[in-house]
Each structure stands twice: as C-alpha cells, then as structure tokens.
C-alpha cells in the first residue's frame, strides 16, 4: 500500500534550461510537501543524475537548446534500469504533447500550468511509479522464494536441478569434470524426537551456514 508519506518522500528531478522556470516548479513542489526535489538547467546532466539518484519522477521541459527534451528521453530510455522511464513532460507547445507520449513520457503538464492540476498529475504519476516498483519487488521476492528452501535459505530442489543442468552442460562444453555431493545427517530424527522440531530446525540452519562457509562462491548448496 502506497502511503502519502511514500509519495511526498519520492525523489523528483526538475529539468528546465530556464533557471527561473526550474526554480518556480521546484518551489511549488516543496511548498506542497515534497521533501526530495532536485533541479537542473543542464539537460546533458540528466542521465548521469538519474543513474546516481534513481529518481521516482523527472519533470522534463521539452524545449531546451543543445539537447531538447525528446533527446533527453531517448537517452533516459537507454539507461533506465527498471524498464519504466518516469518522465512527465512540460511544454507550452500543444503539438508536442502527443509526440512526447509516443517518445516515452507518461504524462504532461502544459505551460503556463494550473498549480492544482499540475500537482494532481504529479501525485498521480508518483503513485503509479511507486506501485510499479512495489509490483517489481513483489515479483522478485516471489521468484526468490520459489527457488529457496524457506527454513535455511539454501537453494531448493527446483533451483538445484537448474544448477546441475548448467554444470553438466558446462562440463561437456569444456570437457572437464563436475562433482555432486549428497549428505545426510545421521541421528537427525533423534534430535527432533528428543529435543523438539524447533531444535531440529536450528540444527539444519547451523549445518546450512557451515556448508556455505566452506564452498566456493560459484558452488551451490541446496536442501532437497
């Protein structure tokens, strides 16, 4: 669930070659409660700034000398790590709006802008972006969980099968050897029977950590 605090603490970059315009837009955001607002008048800095700070939203003026907003969007699309470039185009030219959306902008603000409308569009964009990030995070978590033993955090049978297939294929390709070691814990049932399953679980976790500490980084330890 995205909270009002999440939205107000999102990282925002304002890009406008006119220092006064950039300052007005940035101040409008700060007065509305946004806490992490950055501004730049240099379109050539935008990609580097986004790589460093991973902005939740970029308010991008389309008409700038040297490098216009469309060129900036093209460059941002190439460096965006999450496949969702968070651009809200700012323009006084009505004909640019459709072109901006086709170029990758998710929405636009018209100049001169209505403050209430601009703030609502910005808020909506931020909420959508944060929901997108949450969905990606949840999908990544589910993928990790689907390949991990929930108790020990080791690879499970599914991931082990993939790793074995890859190791066999690599051994065939390089005409080298691979090894698979299967271990069992003698007397483990007695631990559960005499001390309870909680102690048995603790023992499994301890064994997992010890095995991980003595294998190479490229090796796989799994619980099957």
Secondary structure, DSSP 8 states (H G I E B T S, - for coil): ---HHHHHTSEEEEE-SSHHHHHHHHHHHHHTT-SEEEEES-GGGHHHHHHHH--SEEEEES--SSS-HHHHHHHHHHH-SSS---EEEEES-TTHHHHHHHHT-SEEEESS--HHHHHHHHHHHHHHHHHHHHHHHHHHHHHHHHTB-TTT--B-HHHHHHHHHHHHHHHHHHT----------TTHHHHHHHH-HHHHHHHHHHHHHHHHHHS-TT---B--
